[in-house]
Amino acid sequence: MKRALVTGGSRGIGLAAALALCDAGYEVIATGLDEPEIEAMPLRPGLTATVLDVRSPQAIDDLFAPLEGLDALVNCAGLIRRGGAEYDPDTFSDVIDINLSGTMRMCVAAKPLLAKRGGAIVNTASMLSFFGGPAVPAYTASKGGVAQLTKSLAVAWAGEGIRVNAVAPGWIATELTRPIYENSDRSEPILQRTPMQRWGTPEDVAGPIVFLCSDAARFMTGAIVPVDGGYSAA
């Protein structure tokens, strides 16, 4: 059976990806930031969960130590601080450390196992990998970095049989975006610009993630795939 590891897999897009990979026949390890998140997950056969802080090299080493094989790594662990908080240098650094450096730590740790099986990495970029986000400079910088990191690792590791791609979600209805999609004054302009005229769901993003992990995407690497209902094309 194929094995996948999903960081940030206890909620939102990460949870949807973990469940979709499980449905696709993978044995899935999902990680969350703390025990309450893990305990709230809808576990099922083939899906296990554990706490992981992607800022901790030792915690990452401990997670990978017992693993003998890995076919897919999905990096969904992420953080955003709204209300202008990311203009504080310490907050800026923390967001970068989780979203960008955490992604890099996981990729490097997973590389030996993925190389054994010709595995795949799927990172989580964002529409803000392409646009400026004036209220969230750290999140925007981190997601721009994730996109470029994805391309760099794709080129560097292709010779070892590892594919590295990313999804770039648009406006997805999750706990992180609840303050926006529940506010009609903020949500309506988003819907007006989105050709598909709705917010996305975590499941909308999970499908492309499963595809990029699969052999159906065997000639894809270095791609940043928008999953945004057409927002970035409008």
Secondary structure, 3 states (H helix, E strand, C coil): CCEEEEECCCCHHHHHHHHHHHHCCCEEEEEECCHHHHHCCCCCCCEEEEECCCCCHHHHHHHHCCCCCCCEEEECCCCCCCCCHHHCHHHHHHHHHHHHHHHHHHHHHHHHHHHHHCCEEEEECCHHHCCCCCCCHHHHHHHHHHHHHHHHHHHHHHHHCCEEEEEEECCECCHHHHHHHCCHHHHHHHHHHCCCCCCECHHHHHHHHHHHHCHHHCCCCCCEEEECCCHHHC
